[in-house]
Amino acid sequence: MKILVIGGGNMGKTYARSLLRAHLVNQDDLMILERQSDKAELLRDEKIGTIYTGPETCLAAADLIILAVKPQDSGALFATLRPQTDPQQVYLSIMAGVTIKSIQEGLGVDKVIRAMPNLPAQIGLGMTAYTASDAVTRIELVLVQNLLNTTGKAIYVDDEYSIDATTAISGSGPAYVLYFMEAMIEAATEMGFNNSQAELLVAQTFRGAVELQMKNDLTCREWIERVSSKGGTTEAAMNTFRATSVFEDIKSGARAALERAIELGRS
C-alpha cells in the first residue's frame, strides 16, 4: 500500500514518522506532498519518504491519502486535487471542522475517514477519535485504526457530532491541562521555588496523578477523597475551587470549544 501525506507540518510529519517507526509502510511507499519548496527541501533532509511539491505524480499512485493541512486551506486544496482523484482511494482527514460531506463533494470521492488527533500524538501519546463514510470497507477501517494507533490511542465513534465533541475534550484538552499547570507553577514560584523547581514539582505531580487514575479502578472523585483529609490542606484548596466555581468553569470552557467546532463545520 502506498500512502500520501498532504501537508508537511507538525502533524503531517508526526504521521509519517509514526508509520515508518511502526513498519506499517516503508520509505519507498511513503510520500509527502508539501507545496512550499523551502519546507519540502527540509523534509528531504529528514529522509521520511519521497517528497513532492505538486500532486501530478504522487496523488494517482496513492492508495491512502492523509489530509494534514489547515482547515482554511481545504477549499483551494480540493480544487487542486479533484481532477486527479480516484474513487477507490481512501481519504483520511485530520482537518478540524471540515465535514465528511464537504470532503466528498470537494474531492468527488466517497471513501472518507474523519479523525481528530491531539498534540501529544507527536510523542506517541495522542488520543484520536475517528468516524467514516459508509463507502469505507471494514478492512480499510481496520487499516486506518492501526495507522492512528501508531500515535497513541484511537477510538471509533458513530457520528461526526462525536468528532466535534472530541475536539472540545481531547483535541483542545491539552491546553486546559497546561493552563492549570501554568497556574500551579506560578503559585509555586510565588511560594519561593525557583522556576525549574516549580516546573518539576508540577509536571511530576500531574504525571503521577494521571498514572494513578489510569492504573486503578477508582474514579477521579474517589482519588480526591483519598487525598483529602477533613480539615486538611487539600480540603482547603478544594473548598476554594468549589466556592469559585472552577469545576463548572472548566465544563463551560469545553462546551464553548464544542460550539466553536460545530460553527467551523458549518462555515
Beta strands, then each sheet from edge to edge (+ up, - down):
strand 1: 3-6
strand 2: 30-33
strand 3: 50-52
strand 4: 64-67
strand 5: 90-93
strand 6: 112-116
strand 7: 126-132
strand 8: 152-156
sheet 1: 3+ 2+ 1+ 4+ 5+ 6+ 7- 8-
end
